[in-house]
């Protein structure tokens, strides 16, 4: 009886949100990072690597506008090794800001991607395409998007896409496999207002679809005492699909670099509320498996 009473007391504390789990302390793979041209002067390479190092970020999925920033990170071998950071480069579709809203109807973008893939980086090949945006899901059916998705499937490239749930179907379904063989990371999973059950349905439909959790309204809730934790429906989703989610900083503007420490600390706080093996999967293992990185 004593053990039963003690168990009920602990359950009550947990449900009321007054218990504070220890923060996650393992490695982090930042699976959505930009090093755009406007960041490189205020945040030179030693600065950004120091931010990664002090936050336990051991690998990054890098892309930039233009792609020069990605090459700067990927080719800084001595500096990244000293910081303990592995850089996984993606080809971004944007040469300038105008490309954000026109790439899907511009065949020169496809040609640029092919040229970048052929060029690679001095440290090795690009591993994927993105991040790209579709502000109108209808544009997922455009010829450039179709060619890029078919290319990604044929070459086993990862795609990082900032799109709504309708565009996930629009990008996936025209591929030769109907999306079954496409490795797509959904930036800001559910952005555009997709409910958790819709996210769940898409994870079921596309076995290689991964969810990235930056800038995700409704992901976390603040409980009693200011404890930040996953909201119940998202916690349930991550527990059901522990191998399908990754984290990212999304340093799309310089302010995001300035708050890089806070972003990673917030992740560590709510990861600490998950079972330890699940926290490790979301923070590191899932992205590391995707790109063949060993455990640090």
Buried (B, 14 or more C-beta within 10 A) or exposed (E): EEEEEEEEEEEEEBEEBEBBBEBBEBBBBBBBBBBBEEBBEEBEBEEBBEBBBEBBBBBBBBBBBBBEBBBBBBBBEEEBEEBBBBBBBBBBBBBEEEBBEEBBEBEEBBEBBBEBBEEBBEBEBBBBBBBBBBEEBEBBBBEBBBBBBBBBBEEEBBBBBBBBBBBBBBBBBBBEEEBBBBBBBBBBBBBEEBEBEBBBEBBEBBEBBBBBBBBBEEBBBEBEEEBBBBBEBBBEBBEEBBEBBBBBBBBBEBEBBEEBEEBBEBBBBBBBBBEEEBBBBBBBBBBBEBBEBEEB
